[in-house]
Amino acid sequence: MPTFREAIETGDLAAVDAMLADEVVFRSPVAFKPYAGKAITSAILRAVVEVFEDFRYVREIRDDGGADHALVFEAKVDGLQLTGCDFLHYDAAGKIDDFMVMVRPLKGAQALADRMGERFDAIKAAAARGK
Protein backbone atom coordinates (compact mmCIF):
# COMPACT_ATOMS: atom_id res chain seq x y z
CA MET A 1 0.00 0.00 0.00
CA PRO A 2 1.35 3.45 -0.83
CA THR A 3 1.97 6.09 1.80
CA PHE A 4 -0.54 8.92 2.12
CA ARG A 5 1.83 11.23 0.27
CA GLU A 6 2.32 8.74 -2.57
CA ALA A 7 -1.42 8.18 -2.87
CA ILE A 8 -2.15 11.91 -3.08
CA GLU A 9 0.71 12.59 -5.49
CA THR A 10 -0.42 9.80 -7.84
CA GLY A 11 -4.13 10.61 -7.53
CA ASP A 12 -4.92 7.24 -5.95
CA LEU A 13 -7.95 8.38 -3.98
CA ALA A 14 -9.10 4.79 -3.40
CA ALA A 15 -5.87 4.23 -1.47
CA VAL A 16 -6.47 7.44 0.48
CA ASP A 17 -9.98 6.20 1.36
CA ALA A 18 -8.49 2.93 2.61
CA MET A 19 -6.17 4.88 4.93
CA LEU A 20 -9.02 6.76 6.66
CA ALA A 21 -10.48 5.42 9.89
CA ASP A 22 -14.27 5.19 9.91
CA GLU A 23 -14.34 7.74 12.75
CA VAL A 24 -11.79 10.15 11.23
CA VAL A 25 -12.23 13.81 12.13
CA PHE A 26 -11.38 16.35 9.43
CA ARG A 27 -10.46 19.86 10.58
CA SER A 28 -10.75 22.30 7.70
CA PRO A 29 -8.69 25.47 7.43
CA VAL A 30 -11.81 27.40 6.45
CA ALA A 31 -14.61 25.89 8.56
CA PHE A 32 -15.20 26.45 12.26
CA LYS A 33 -16.67 23.03 13.04
CA PRO A 34 -14.77 19.78 12.36
CA TYR A 35 -16.32 17.16 10.08
CA ALA A 36 -16.64 13.67 11.54
CA GLY A 37 -16.58 10.46 9.53
CA LYS A 38 -14.90 8.78 6.63
CA ALA A 39 -17.58 9.58 4.03
CA ILE A 40 -17.48 13.37 4.48
CA THR A 41 -13.69 13.43 4.82
CA SER A 42 -13.28 11.45 1.62
CA ALA A 43 -15.74 13.69 -0.24
CA ILE A 44 -13.90 16.81 0.95
CA LEU A 45 -10.53 15.41 -0.15
CA ARG A 46 -11.91 14.50 -3.59
CA ALA A 47 -13.16 18.08 -4.03
CA VAL A 48 -9.90 19.62 -2.82
CA VAL A 49 -8.01 17.64 -5.48
CA GLU A 50 -10.15 19.43 -8.08
CA VAL A 51 -9.69 22.88 -6.52
CA PHE A 52 -5.92 22.89 -6.01
CA GLU A 53 -3.76 23.78 -9.00
CA ASP A 54 -0.06 22.80 -9.22
CA PHE A 55 -0.28 20.92 -5.92
CA ARG A 56 2.98 19.51 -4.55
CA TYR A 57 4.33 18.40 -1.20
CA VAL A 58 7.57 20.18 -0.32
CA ARG A 59 8.37 18.87 3.17
CA GLU A 60 7.51 15.92 5.36
CA ILE A 61 7.86 15.57 9.13
CA ARG A 62 7.20 12.42 11.19
CA ASP A 63 7.41 11.82 14.89
CA ASP A 64 9.59 9.00 16.17
CA GLY A 65 6.58 6.91 17.19
CA GLY A 66 4.95 7.23 13.78
CA ALA A 67 1.51 8.33 15.04
CA ASP A 68 1.88 11.95 13.91
CA HIS A 69 2.81 13.12 10.46
CA ALA A 70 2.96 16.57 8.86
CA LEU A 71 3.14 17.25 5.13
CA VAL A 72 3.84 20.80 3.96
CA PHE A 73 2.41 21.60 0.54
CA GLU A 74 2.27 24.37 -2.01
CA ALA A 75 -0.57 24.92 -4.45
CA LYS A 76 -2.57 27.58 -6.22
CA VAL A 77 -6.25 28.41 -6.01
CA ASP A 78 -7.61 30.84 -8.58
CA GLY A 79 -4.00 31.62 -9.48
CA LEU A 80 -3.15 32.61 -5.89
CA GLN A 81 -0.16 30.84 -4.36
CA LEU A 82 -0.70 29.24 -0.98
CA THR A 83 1.27 27.14 1.46
CA GLY A 84 -0.38 24.64 3.72
CA CYS A 85 0.16 21.70 5.97
CA ASP A 86 -1.68 18.42 6.37
CA PHE A 87 -1.40 17.22 9.97
CA LEU A 88 -2.25 13.53 10.20
CA HIS A 89 -2.67 11.36 13.28
CA TYR A 90 -2.75 7.58 12.95
CA ASP A 91 -4.64 5.29 15.33
CA ALA A 92 -3.34 1.98 16.71
CA ALA A 93 -4.54 0.19 13.55
CA GLY A 94 -2.52 2.54 11.33
CA LYS A 95 -5.57 4.43 10.01
CA ILE A 96 -5.80 8.22 9.87
CA ASP A 97 -8.17 9.24 12.68
CA ASP A 98 -7.44 12.98 12.78
CA PHE A 99 -6.75 15.12 9.71
CA MET A 100 -6.16 18.83 10.17
CA VAL A 101 -5.27 21.26 7.38
CA MET A 102 -3.88 24.76 7.75
CA VAL A 103 -3.19 27.20 4.91
CA ARG A 104 -1.73 30.65 4.44
CA PRO A 105 -1.87 33.46 3.39
CA LEU A 106 -5.34 34.71 4.21
CA LYS A 107 -6.09 35.66 0.59
CA GLY A 108 -5.30 32.10 -0.55
CA ALA A 109 -7.34 30.63 2.30
CA GLN A 110 -10.29 32.82 1.28
CA ALA A 111 -10.04 31.66 -2.34
CA LEU A 112 -9.98 28.06 -1.09
CA ALA A 113 -13.03 28.72 1.10
CA ASP A 114 -14.88 30.25 -1.86
CA ARG A 115 -14.13 27.35 -4.23
CA MET A 116 -14.95 24.70 -1.63
CA GLY A 117 -18.10 26.57 -0.64
CA GLU A 118 -19.30 26.41 -4.24
CA ARG A 119 -18.90 22.62 -4.14
CA PHE A 120 -20.22 21.95 -0.66
CA ASP A 121 -23.70 20.79 -1.66
CA ALA A 122 -22.09 18.27 -4.02
CA ILE A 123 -19.63 17.26 -1.27
CA LYS A 124 -22.48 16.56 1.16
CA ALA A 125 -24.35 14.61 -1.52
CA ALA A 126 -21.26 12.53 -2.32
CA ALA A 127 -20.76 11.81 1.40
CA ALA A 128 -24.39 10.71 1.71
CA ARG A 129 -23.86 8.29 -1.19
CA GLY A 130 -20.62 7.09 0.39
CA LYS A 131 -18.58 8.25 -2.63
C-alpha positions as CSV (number, residue, x, y, z in Angstrom):
1,M,0.0,0.0,0.0
2,P,1.4,3.5,-0.8
3,T,2.0,6.1,1.8
4,F,-0.5,8.9,2.1
5,R,1.8,11.2,0.3
6,E,2.3,8.7,-2.6
7,A,-1.4,8.2,-2.9
8,I,-2.1,11.9,-3.1
9,E,0.7,12.6,-5.5
10,T,-0.4,9.8,-7.8
11,G,-4.1,10.6,-7.5
12,D,-4.9,7.2,-5.9
13,L,-8.0,8.4,-4.0
14,A,-9.1,4.8,-3.4
15,A,-5.9,4.2,-1.5
16,V,-6.5,7.4,0.5
17,D,-10.0,6.2,1.4
18,A,-8.5,2.9,2.6
19,M,-6.2,4.9,4.9
20,L,-9.0,6.8,6.7
21,A,-10.5,5.4,9.9
22,D,-14.3,5.2,9.9
23,E,-14.3,7.7,12.8
24,V,-11.8,10.1,11.2
25,V,-12.2,13.8,12.1
26,F,-11.4,16.4,9.4
27,R,-10.5,19.9,10.6
28,S,-10.8,22.3,7.7
29,P,-8.7,25.5,7.4
30,V,-11.8,27.4,6.5
31,A,-14.6,25.9,8.6
32,F,-15.2,26.4,12.3
33,K,-16.7,23.0,13.0
34,P,-14.8,19.8,12.4
35,Y,-16.3,17.2,10.1
36,A,-16.6,13.7,11.5
37,G,-16.6,10.5,9.5
38,K,-14.9,8.8,6.6
39,A,-17.6,9.6,4.0
40,I,-17.5,13.4,4.5
41,T,-13.7,13.4,4.8
42,S,-13.3,11.4,1.6
43,A,-15.7,13.7,-0.2
44,I,-13.9,16.8,0.9
45,L,-10.5,15.4,-0.2
46,R,-11.9,14.5,-3.6
47,A,-13.2,18.1,-4.0
48,V,-9.9,19.6,-2.8
49,V,-8.0,17.6,-5.5
50,E,-10.1,19.4,-8.1
51,V,-9.7,22.9,-6.5
52,F,-5.9,22.9,-6.0
53,E,-3.8,23.8,-9.0
54,D,-0.1,22.8,-9.2
55,F,-0.3,20.9,-5.9
56,R,3.0,19.5,-4.5
57,Y,4.3,18.4,-1.2
58,V,7.6,20.2,-0.3
59,R,8.4,18.9,3.2
60,E,7.5,15.9,5.4
61,I,7.9,15.6,9.1
62,R,7.2,12.4,11.2
63,D,7.4,11.8,14.9
64,D,9.6,9.0,16.2
65,G,6.6,6.9,17.2
66,G,4.9,7.2,13.8
67,A,1.5,8.3,15.0
68,D,1.9,12.0,13.9
69,H,2.8,13.1,10.5
70,A,3.0,16.6,8.9
71,L,3.1,17.3,5.1
72,V,3.8,20.8,4.0
73,F,2.4,21.6,0.5
74,E,2.3,24.4,-2.0
75,A,-0.6,24.9,-4.5
76,K,-2.6,27.6,-6.2
77,V,-6.3,28.4,-6.0
78,D,-7.6,30.8,-8.6
79,G,-4.0,31.6,-9.5
80,L,-3.2,32.6,-5.9
81,Q,-0.2,30.8,-4.4
82,L,-0.7,29.2,-1.0
83,T,1.3,27.1,1.5
84,G,-0.4,24.6,3.7
85,C,0.2,21.7,6.0
86,D,-1.7,18.4,6.4
87,F,-1.4,17.2,10.0
88,L,-2.3,13.5,10.2
89,H,-2.7,11.4,13.3
90,Y,-2.8,7.6,12.9
91,D,-4.6,5.3,15.3
92,A,-3.3,2.0,16.7
93,A,-4.5,0.2,13.5
94,G,-2.5,2.5,11.3
95,K,-5.6,4.4,10.0
96,I,-5.8,8.2,9.9
97,D,-8.2,9.2,12.7
98,D,-7.4,13.0,12.8
99,F,-6.7,15.1,9.7
100,M,-6.2,18.8,10.2
101,V,-5.3,21.3,7.4
102,M,-3.9,24.8,7.8
103,V,-3.2,27.2,4.9
104,R,-1.7,30.7,4.4
105,P,-1.9,33.5,3.4
106,L,-5.3,34.7,4.2
107,K,-6.1,35.7,0.6
108,G,-5.3,32.1,-0.6
109,A,-7.3,30.6,2.3
110,Q,-10.3,32.8,1.3
111,A,-10.0,31.7,-2.3
112,L,-10.0,28.1,-1.1
113,A,-13.0,28.7,1.1
114,D,-14.9,30.2,-1.9
115,R,-14.1,27.4,-4.2
116,M,-15.0,24.7,-1.6
117,G,-18.1,26.6,-0.6
118,E,-19.3,26.4,-4.2
119,R,-18.9,22.6,-4.1
120,F,-20.2,21.9,-0.7
121,D,-23.7,20.8,-1.7
122,A,-22.1,18.3,-4.0
123,I,-19.6,17.3,-1.3
124,K,-22.5,16.6,1.2
125,A,-24.4,14.6,-1.5
126,A,-21.3,12.5,-2.3
127,A,-20.8,11.8,1.4
128,A,-24.4,10.7,1.7
129,R,-23.9,8.3,-1.2
130,G,-20.6,7.1,0.4
131,K,-18.6,8.2,-2.6
